[in-house]
Amino acid sequence: MTQFRAPIPYKSADHDKATDQFNDDLLKLYQLIYKLGTDRTKAHIHDMNILNKLQNTDYEDPGYER
């Protein structure tokens, strides 16, 4: 669903339900890969810091107020 909003330059994805669902699904996927992965896989995901980034949005930055 996020692909339909992406080409519209004036529509923000900040609070879009489809984007929120996509991010939640992506977080669950990385958590599962981390859980089932090898030590090398876990180290790579840890080094990417992707789990922390997916859980913490940048809504505190100017322009992203709720």
PDB file of N, CA, C and O in Angstrom:
ATOM      1  N   MET A   1       0.820  -1.204   0.000  1.00  0.00           N
ATOM      2  CA  MET A   1       0.000   0.000   0.000  1.00  0.00           C
ATOM      3  C   MET A   1       0.862   1.266   0.000  1.00  0.00           C
ATOM      4  O   MET A   1       0.429   2.307  -0.493  1.00  0.00           O
ATOM      5  N   THR A   2       2.060   1.184   0.541  1.00  0.00           N
ATOM      6  CA  THR A   2       2.903   2.385   0.585  1.00  0.00           C
ATOM      7  C   THR A   2       3.350   2.822  -0.801  1.00  0.00           C
ATOM      8  O   THR A   2       3.676   3.992  -1.003  1.00  0.00           O
ATOM      9  N   GLN A   3       3.372   1.902  -1.759  1.00  0.00           N
ATOM     10  CA  GLN A   3       3.809   2.256  -3.107  1.00  0.00           C
ATOM     11  C   GLN A   3       2.855   3.247  -3.783  1.00  0.00           C
ATOM     12  O   GLN A   3       3.275   3.996  -4.665  1.00  0.00           O
ATOM     13  N   PHE A   4       1.600   3.261  -3.390  1.00  0.00           N
ATOM     14  CA  PHE A   4       0.641   4.167  -4.008  1.00  0.00           C
ATOM     15  C   PHE A   4       0.799   5.595  -3.503  1.00  0.00           C
ATOM     16  O   PHE A   4       0.444   6.540  -4.207  1.00  0.00           O
ATOM     17  N   ARG A   5       1.328   5.767  -2.292  1.00  0.00           N
ATOM     18  CA  ARG A   5       1.535   7.082  -1.738  1.00  0.00           C
ATOM     19  C   ARG A   5       2.895   7.648  -2.117  1.00  0.00           C
ATOM     20  O   ARG A   5       3.063   8.866  -2.168  1.00  0.00           O
ATOM     21  N   ALA A   6       3.851   6.798  -2.378  1.00  0.00           N
ATOM     22  CA  ALA A   6       5.229   7.223  -2.618  1.00  0.00           C
ATOM     23  C   ALA A   6       5.394   8.271  -3.726  1.00  0.00           C
ATOM     24  O   ALA A   6       6.156   9.216  -3.524  1.00  0.00           O
ATOM     25  N   PRO A   7       4.734   8.164  -4.872  1.00  0.00           N
ATOM     26  CA  PRO A   7       4.964   9.158  -5.921  1.00  0.00           C
ATOM     27  C   PRO A   7       4.270  10.499  -5.697  1.00  0.00           C
ATOM     28  O   PRO A   7       4.435  11.412  -6.506  1.00  0.00           O
ATOM     29  N   ILE A   8       3.510  10.638  -4.635  1.00  0.00           N
ATOM     30  CA  ILE A   8       2.799  11.892  -4.378  1.00  0.00           C
ATOM     31  C   ILE A   8       3.678  12.761  -3.483  1.00  0.00           C
ATOM     32  O   ILE A   8       3.789  12.496  -2.286  1.00  0.00           O
ATOM     33  N   PRO A   9       4.306  13.799  -4.051  1.00  0.00           N
ATOM     34  CA  PRO A   9       5.314  14.554  -3.299  1.00  0.00           C
ATOM     35  C   PRO A   9       4.773  15.352  -2.107  1.00  0.00           C
ATOM     36  O   PRO A   9       5.527  15.628  -1.174  1.00  0.00           O
ATOM     37  N   TYR A  10       3.521  15.720  -2.113  1.00  0.00           N
ATOM     38  CA  TYR A  10       2.986  16.548  -1.042  1.00  0.00           C
ATOM     39  C   TYR A  10       2.342  15.736   0.084  1.00  0.00           C
ATOM     40  O   TYR A  10       1.963  16.306   1.107  1.00  0.00           O
ATOM     41  N   LYS A  11       2.214  14.429  -0.083  1.00  0.00           N
ATOM     42  CA  LYS A  11       1.590  13.599   0.953  1.00  0.00           C
ATOM     43  C   LYS A  11       2.675  12.990   1.826  1.00  0.00           C
ATOM     44  O   LYS A  11       3.483  12.191   1.352  1.00  0.00           O
ATOM     45  N   SER A  12       2.697  13.357   3.077  1.00  0.00           N
ATOM     46  CA  SER A  12       3.700  12.874   4.013  1.00  0.00           C
ATOM     47  C   SER A  12       3.373  11.456   4.463  1.00  0.00           C
ATOM     48  O   SER A  12       2.209  11.078   4.594  1.00  0.00           O
ATOM     49  N   ALA A  13       4.425  10.685   4.694  1.00  0.00           N
ATOM     50  CA  ALA A  13       4.260   9.310   5.171  1.00  0.00           C
ATOM     51  C   ALA A  13       4.452   9.218   6.678  1.00  0.00           C
ATOM     52  O   ALA A  13       4.462   8.120   7.236  1.00  0.00           O
ATOM     53  N   ASP A  14       4.602  10.347   7.334  1.00  0.00           N
ATOM     54  CA  ASP A  14       4.918  10.351   8.761  1.00  0.00           C
ATOM     55  C   ASP A  14       3.914   9.588   9.599  1.00  0.00           C
ATOM     56  O   ASP A  14       4.298   8.860  10.515  1.00  0.00           O
ATOM     57  N   HIS A  15       2.651   9.741   9.303  1.00  0.00           N
ATOM     58  CA  HIS A  15       1.618   9.117  10.125  1.00  0.00           C
ATOM     59  C   HIS A  15       0.666   8.288   9.267  1.00  0.00           C
ATOM     60  O   HIS A  15      -0.524   8.178   9.560  1.00  0.00           O
ATOM     61  N   ASP A  16       1.211   7.714   8.213  1.00  0.00           N
ATOM     62  CA  ASP A  16       0.430   6.902   7.298  1.00  0.00           C
ATOM     63  C   ASP A  16       0.308   5.490   7.866  1.00  0.00           C
ATOM     64  O   ASP A  16       1.317   4.879   8.218  1.00  0.00           O
ATOM     65  N   LYS A  17      -0.907   4.968   7.959  1.00  0.00           N
ATOM     66  CA  LYS A  17      -1.125   3.646   8.556  1.00  0.00           C
ATOM     67  C   LYS A  17      -0.407   2.552   7.773  1.00  0.00           C
ATOM     68  O   LYS A  17       0.122   1.614   8.368  1.00  0.00           O
ATOM     69  N   ALA A  18      -0.382   2.662   6.456  1.00  0.00           N
ATOM     70  CA  ALA A  18       0.307   1.649   5.644  1.00  0.00           C
ATOM     71  C   ALA A  18       1.805   1.663   5.925  1.00  0.00           C
ATOM     72  O   ALA A  18       2.431   0.606   6.002  1.00  0.00           O
ATOM     73  N   THR A  19       2.380   2.848   6.079  1.00  0.00           N
ATOM     74  CA  THR A  19       3.805   2.956   6.397  1.00  0.00           C
ATOM     75  C   THR A  19       4.086   2.413   7.788  1.00  0.00           C
ATOM     76  O   THR A  19       5.081   1.718   7.996  1.00  0.00           O
ATOM     77  N   ASP A  20       3.231   2.721   8.727  1.00  0.00           N
ATOM     78  CA  ASP A  20       3.396   2.182  10.086  1.00  0.00           C
ATOM     79  C   ASP A  20       3.350   0.659  10.079  1.00  0.00           C
ATOM     80  O   ASP A  20       4.145   0.012  10.761  1.00  0.00           O
ATOM     81  N   GLN A  21       2.424   0.079   9.313  1.00  0.00           N
ATOM     82  CA  GLN A  21       2.320  -1.381   9.226  1.00  0.00           C
ATOM     83  C   GLN A  21       3.557  -1.970   8.565  1.00  0.00           C
ATOM     84  O   GLN A  21       4.071  -2.997   9.006  1.00  0.00           O
ATOM     85  N   PHE A  22       4.035  -1.322   7.508  1.00  0.00           N
ATOM     86  CA  PHE A  22       5.248  -1.783   6.830  1.00  0.00           C
ATOM     87  C   PHE A  22       6.430  -1.772   7.797  1.00  0.00           C
ATOM     88  O   PHE A  22       7.192  -2.736   7.857  1.00  0.00           O
ATOM     89  N   ASN A  23       6.582  -0.695   8.546  1.00  0.00           N
ATOM     90  CA  ASN A  23       7.683  -0.594   9.507  1.00  0.00           C
ATOM     91  C   ASN A  23       7.567  -1.652  10.605  1.00  0.00           C
ATOM     92  O   ASN A  23       8.567  -2.249  11.001  1.00  0.00           O
ATOM     93  N   ASP A  24       6.358  -1.881  11.090  1.00  0.00           N
ATOM     94  CA  ASP A  24       6.144  -2.926  12.109  1.00  0.00           C
ATOM     95  C   ASP A  24       6.511  -4.301  11.566  1.00  0.00           C
ATOM     96  O   ASP A  24       7.151  -5.098  12.251  1.00  0.00           O
ATOM     97  N   ASP A  25       6.103  -4.573  10.335  1.00  0.00           N
ATOM     98  CA  ASP A  25       6.418  -5.866   9.713  1.00  0.00           C
ATOM     99  C   ASP A  25       7.918  -6.020   9.493  1.00  0.00           C
ATOM    100  O   ASP A  25       8.475  -7.098   9.705  1.00  0.00           O
ATOM    101  N   LEU A  26       8.569  -4.943   9.069  1.00  0.00           N
ATOM    102  CA  LEU A  26      10.012  -4.986   8.851  1.00  0.00           C
ATOM    103  C   LEU A  26      10.749  -5.223  10.164  1.00  0.00           C
ATOM    104  O   LEU A  26      11.723  -5.975  10.204  1.00  0.00           O
ATOM    105  N   LEU A  27      10.295  -4.593  11.224  1.00  0.00           N
ATOM    106  CA  LEU A  27      10.892  -4.792  12.544  1.00  0.00           C
ATOM    107  C   LEU A  27      10.748  -6.254  12.980  1.00  0.00           C
ATOM    108  O   LEU A  27      11.703  -6.858  13.470  1.00  0.00           O
ATOM    109  N   LYS A  28       9.558  -6.812  12.799  1.00  0.00           N
ATOM    110  CA  LYS A  28       9.332  -8.217  13.158  1.00  0.00           C
ATOM    111  C   LYS A  28      10.230  -9.143  12.343  1.00  0.00           C
ATOM    112  O   LYS A  28      10.751 -10.127  12.868  1.00  0.00           O
ATOM    113  N   LEU A  29      10.411  -8.831  11.067  1.00  0.00           N
ATOM    114  CA  LEU A  29      11.262  -9.648  10.208  1.00  0.00           C
ATOM    115  C   LEU A  29      12.709  -9.630  10.695  1.00  0.00           C
ATOM    116  O   LEU A  29      13.335 -10.683  10.824  1.00  0.00           O
ATOM    117  N   TYR A  30      13.236  -8.447  10.964  1.00  0.00           N
ATOM    118  CA  TYR A  30      14.615  -8.361  11.450  1.00  0.00           C
ATOM    119  C   TYR A  30      14.769  -9.018  12.822  1.00  0.00           C
ATOM    120  O   TYR A  30      15.802  -9.626  13.105  1.00  0.00           O
ATOM    121  N   GLN A  31      13.759  -8.901  13.668  1.00  0.00           N
ATOM    122  CA  GLN A  31      13.828  -9.566  14.974  1.00  0.00           C
ATOM    123  C   GLN A  31      13.884 -11.080  14.806  1.00  0.00           C
ATOM    124  O   GLN A  31      14.629 -11.756  15.516  1.00  0.00           O
ATOM    125  N   LEU A  32      13.105 -11.613  13.874  1.00  0.00           N
ATOM    126  CA  LEU A  32      13.109 -13.052  13.630  1.00  0.00           C
ATOM    127  C   LEU A  32      14.446 -13.503  13.035  1.00  0.00           C
ATOM    128  O   LEU A  32      15.004 -14.519  13.450  1.00  0.00           O
ATOM    129  N   ILE A  33      14.952 -12.746  12.065  1.00  0.00           N
ATOM    130  CA  ILE A  33      16.249 -13.083  11.480  1.00  0.00           C
ATOM    131  C   ILE A  33      17.326 -13.057  12.557  1.00  0.00           C
ATOM    132  O   ILE A  33      18.192 -13.932  12.593  1.00  0.00           O
ATOM    133  N   TYR A  34      17.276 -12.057  13.434  1.00  0.00           N
ATOM    134  CA  TYR A  34      18.248 -11.969  14.524  1.00  0.00           C
ATOM    135  C   TYR A  34      18.122 -13.181  15.451  1.00  0.00           C
ATOM    136  O   TYR A  34      19.123 -13.784  15.838  1.00  0.00           O
ATOM    137  N   LYS A  35      16.900 -13.523  15.797  1.00  0.00           N
ATOM    138  CA  LYS A  35      16.658 -14.640  16.715  1.00  0.00           C
ATOM    139  C   LYS A  35      17.154 -15.965  16.131  1.00  0.00           C
ATOM    140  O   LYS A  35      17.754 -16.771  16.843  1.00  0.00           O
ATOM    141  N   LEU A  36      16.907 -16.188  14.854  1.00  0.00           N
ATOM    142  CA  LEU A  36      17.249 -17.454  14.220  1.00  0.00           C
ATOM    143  C   LEU A  36      18.637 -17.463  13.584  1.00  0.00           C
ATOM    144  O   LEU A  36      19.134 -18.515  13.182  1.00  0.00           O
ATOM    145  N   GLY A  37      19.253 -16.299  13.495  1.00  0.00           N
ATOM    146  CA  GLY A  37      20.504 -16.177  12.765  1.00  0.00           C
ATOM    147  C   GLY A  37      21.719 -16.736  13.481  1.00  0.00           C
ATOM    148  O   GLY A  37      21.696 -17.039  14.673  1.00  0.00           O
ATOM    149  N   THR A  38      22.771 -16.857  12.706  1.00  0.00           N
ATOM    150  CA  THR A  38      24.057 -17.290  13.245  1.00  0.00           C
ATOM    151  C   THR A  38      24.674 -16.142  14.034  1.00  0.00           C
ATOM    152  O   THR A  38      24.155 -15.026  14.033  1.00  0.00           O
ATOM    153  N   ASP A  39      25.777 -16.422  14.701  1.00  0.00           N
ATOM    154  CA  ASP A  39      26.473 -15.359  15.427  1.00  0.00           C
ATOM    155  C   ASP A  39      26.911 -14.252  14.469  1.00  0.00           C
ATOM    156  O   ASP A  39      26.867 -13.071  14.813  1.00  0.00           O
ATOM    157  N   ARG A  40      27.332 -14.643  13.265  1.00  0.00           N
ATOM    158  CA  ARG A  40      27.745 -13.647  12.267  1.00  0.00           C
ATOM    159  C   ARG A  40      26.552 -12.780  11.854  1.00  0.00           C
ATOM    160  O   ARG A  40      26.674 -11.562  11.728  1.00  0.00           O
ATOM    161  N   THR A  41      25.406 -13.417  11.647  1.00  0.00           N
ATOM    162  CA  THR A  41      24.194 -12.681  11.271  1.00  0.00           C
ATOM    163  C   THR A  41      23.790 -11.718  12.379  1.00  0.00           C
ATOM    164  O   THR A  41      23.474 -10.558  12.114  1.00  0.00           O
ATOM    165  N   LYS A  42      23.801 -12.192  13.607  1.00  0.00           N
ATOM    166  CA  LYS A  42      23.436 -11.344  14.747  1.00  0.00           C
ATOM    167  C   LYS A  42      24.390 -10.167  14.873  1.00  0.00           C
ATOM    168  O   LYS A  42      23.959  -9.046  15.145  1.00  0.00           O
ATOM    169  N   ALA A  43      25.687 -10.411  14.677  1.00  0.00           N
ATOM    170  CA  ALA A  43      26.672  -9.332  14.761  1.00  0.00           C
ATOM    171  C   ALA A  43      26.424  -8.296  13.671  1.00  0.00           C
ATOM    172  O   ALA A  43      26.536  -7.095  13.913  1.00  0.00           O
ATOM    173  N   HIS A  44      26.086  -8.765  12.468  1.00  0.00           N
ATOM    174  CA  HIS A  44      25.833  -7.843  11.365  1.00  0.00           C
ATOM    175  C   HIS A  44      24.599  -6.978  11.648  1.00  0.00           C
ATOM    176  O   HIS A  44      24.632  -5.763  11.454  1.00  0.00           O
ATOM    177  N   ILE A  45      23.523  -7.601  12.101  1.00  0.00           N
ATOM    178  CA  ILE A  45      22.309  -6.846  12.428  1.00  0.00           C
ATOM    179  C   ILE A  45      22.596  -5.875  13.569  1.00  0.00           C
ATOM    180  O   ILE A  45      22.127  -4.737  13.548  1.00  0.00           O
ATOM    181  N   HIS A  46      23.345  -6.308  14.541  1.00  0.00           N
ATOM    182  CA  HIS A  46      23.714  -5.431  15.656  1.00  0.00           C
ATOM    183  C   HIS A  46      24.515  -4.233  15.145  1.00  0.00           C
ATOM    184  O   HIS A  46      24.252  -3.097  15.540  1.00  0.00           O
ATOM    185  N   ASP A  47      25.490  -4.484  14.267  1.00  0.00           N
ATOM    186  CA  ASP A  47      26.314  -3.401  13.723  1.00  0.00           C
ATOM    187  C   ASP A  47      25.505  -2.432  12.872  1.00  0.00           C
ATOM    188  O   ASP A  47      25.810  -1.241  12.828  1.00  0.00           O
ATOM    189  N   MET A  48      24.477  -2.934  12.196  1.00  0.00           N
ATOM    190  CA  MET A  48      23.611  -2.070  11.387  1.00  0.00           C
ATOM    191  C   MET A  48      22.773  -1.148  12.268  1.00  0.00           C
ATOM    192  O   MET A  48      22.353  -0.080  11.823  1.00  0.00           O
ATOM    193  N   ASN A  49      22.527  -1.553  13.510  1.00  0.00           N
ATOM    194  CA  ASN A  49      21.677  -0.811  14.450  1.00  0.00           C
ATOM    195  C   ASN A  49      20.269  -0.627  13.894  1.00  0.00           C
ATOM    196  O   ASN A  49      19.582   0.338  14.229  1.00  0.00           O
ATOM    197  N   ILE A  50      19.846  -1.556  13.045  1.00  0.00           N
ATOM    198  CA  ILE A  50      18.546  -1.434  12.376  1.00  0.00           C
ATOM    199  C   ILE A  50      17.383  -1.602  13.349  1.00  0.00           C
ATOM    200  O   ILE A  50      16.364  -0.928  13.202  1.00  0.00           O
ATOM    201  N   LEU A  51      17.511  -2.473  14.327  1.00  0.00           N
ATOM    202  CA  LEU A  51      16.392  -2.694  15.251  1.00  0.00           C
ATOM    203  C   LEU A  51      16.116  -1.444  16.072  1.00  0.00           C
ATOM    204  O   LEU A  51      14.960  -1.083  16.295  1.00  0.00           O
ATOM    205  N   ASN A  52      17.162  -0.794  16.515  1.00  0.00           N
ATOM    206  CA  ASN A  52      16.982   0.441  17.277  1.00  0.00           C
ATOM    207  C   ASN A  52      16.410   1.549  16.403  1.00  0.00           C
ATOM    208  O   ASN A  52      15.543   2.304  16.844  1.00  0.00           O
ATOM    209  N   LYS A  53      16.884   1.650  15.178  1.00  0.00           N
ATOM    210  CA  LYS A  53      16.392   2.690  14.267  1.00  0.00           C
ATOM    211  C   LYS A  53      14.925   2.480  13.918  1.00  0.00           C
ATOM    212  O   LYS A  53      14.171   3.445  13.795  1.00  0.00           O
ATOM    213  N   LEU A  54      14.518   1.223  13.757  1.00  0.00           N
ATOM    214  CA  LEU A  54      13.119   0.959  13.417  1.00  0.00           C
ATOM    215  C   LEU A  54      12.190   1.245  14.591  1.00  0.00           C
ATOM    216  O   LEU A  54      11.024   1.587  14.391  1.00  0.00           O
ATOM    217  N   GLN A  55      12.694   1.109  15.806  1.00  0.00           N
ATOM    218  CA  GLN A  55      11.855   1.320  16.979  1.00  0.00           C
ATOM    219  C   GLN A  55      11.776   2.786  17.384  1.00  0.00           C
ATOM    220  O   GLN A  55      10.834   3.188  18.067  1.00  0.00           O
ATOM    221  N   ASN A  56      12.750   3.585  16.973  1.00  0.00           N
ATOM    222  CA  ASN A  56      12.801   4.989  17.372  1.00  0.00           C
ATOM    223  C   ASN A  56      12.670   5.880  16.150  1.00  0.00           C
ATOM    224  O   ASN A  56      13.589   5.966  15.336  1.00  0.00           O
ATOM    225  N   THR A  57      11.540   6.535  16.023  1.00  0.00           N
ATOM    226  CA  THR A  57      11.327   7.431  14.893  1.00  0.00           C
ATOM    227  C   THR A  57      12.006   8.760  15.162  1.00  0.00           C
ATOM    228  O   THR A  57      12.510   9.004  16.258  1.00  0.00           O
ATOM    229  N   ASP A  58      12.015   9.605  14.164  1.00  0.00           N
ATOM    230  CA  ASP A  58      12.636  10.924  14.303  1.00  0.00           C
ATOM    231  C   ASP A  58      11.582  12.005  14.523  1.00  0.00           C
ATOM    232  O   ASP A  58      11.769  13.144  14.095  1.00  0.00           O
ATOM    233  N   TYR A  59      10.492  11.668  15.175  1.00  0.00           N
ATOM    234  CA  TYR A  59       9.429  12.637  15.381  1.00  0.00           C
ATOM    235  C   TYR A  59       9.827  13.782  16.294  1.00  0.00           C
ATOM    236  O   TYR A  59       9.116  14.785  16.360  1.00  0.00           O
ATOM    237  N   GLU A  60      10.939  13.662  16.997  1.00  0.00           N
ATOM    238  CA  GLU A  60      11.391  14.748  17.854  1.00  0.00           C
ATOM    239  C   GLU A  60      12.076  15.847  17.066  1.00  0.00           C
ATOM    240  O   GLU A  60      12.270  16.949  17.579  1.00  0.00           O
ATOM    241  N   ASP A  61      12.448  15.561  15.817  1.00  0.00           N
ATOM    242  CA  ASP A  61      13.106  16.571  14.996  1.00  0.00           C
ATOM    243  C   ASP A  61      12.097  17.624  14.566  1.00  0.00           C
ATOM    244  O   ASP A  61      10.909  17.329  14.442  1.00  0.00           O
ATOM    245  N   PRO A  62      12.561  18.860  14.335  1.00  0.00           N
ATOM    246  CA  PRO A  62      11.660  19.912  13.911  1.00  0.00           C
ATOM    247  C   PRO A  62      10.927  19.539  12.628  1.00  0.00           C
ATOM    248  O   PRO A  62      11.524  19.000  11.696  1.00  0.00           O
ATOM    249  N   GLY A  63       9.641  19.826  12.590  1.00  0.00           N
ATOM    250  CA  GLY A  63       8.830  19.532  11.423  1.00  0.00           C
ATOM    251  C   GLY A  63       8.102  18.207  11.514  1.00  0.00           C
ATOM    252  O   GLY A  63       7.272  17.900  10.658  1.00  0.00           O
ATOM    253  N   TYR A  64       8.396  17.416  12.538  1.00  0.00           N
ATOM    254  CA  TYR A  64       7.762  16.112  12.684  1.00  0.00           C
ATOM    255  C   TYR A  64       6.891  16.029  13.934  1.00  0.00           C
ATOM    256  O   TYR A  64       6.696  14.952  14.498  1.00  0.00           O
ATOM    257  N   GLU A  65       6.384  17.153  14.347  1.00  0.00           N
ATOM    258  CA  GLU A  65       5.530  17.150  15.529  1.00  0.00           C
ATOM    259  C   GLU A  65       4.222  16.440  15.213  1.00  0.00           C
ATOM    260  O   GLU A  65       3.730  16.490  14.086  1.00  0.00           O
ATOM    261  N   ARG A  66       3.675  15.791  16.205  1.00  0.00           N
ATOM    262  CA  ARG A  66       2.402  15.072  16.012  1.00  0.00           C
ATOM    263  C   ARG A  66       1.254  16.027  16.099  1.00  0.00           C
ATOM    264  O   ARG A  66       0.101  15.620  15.963  1.00  0.00           O
TER     265      ARG A  66
END
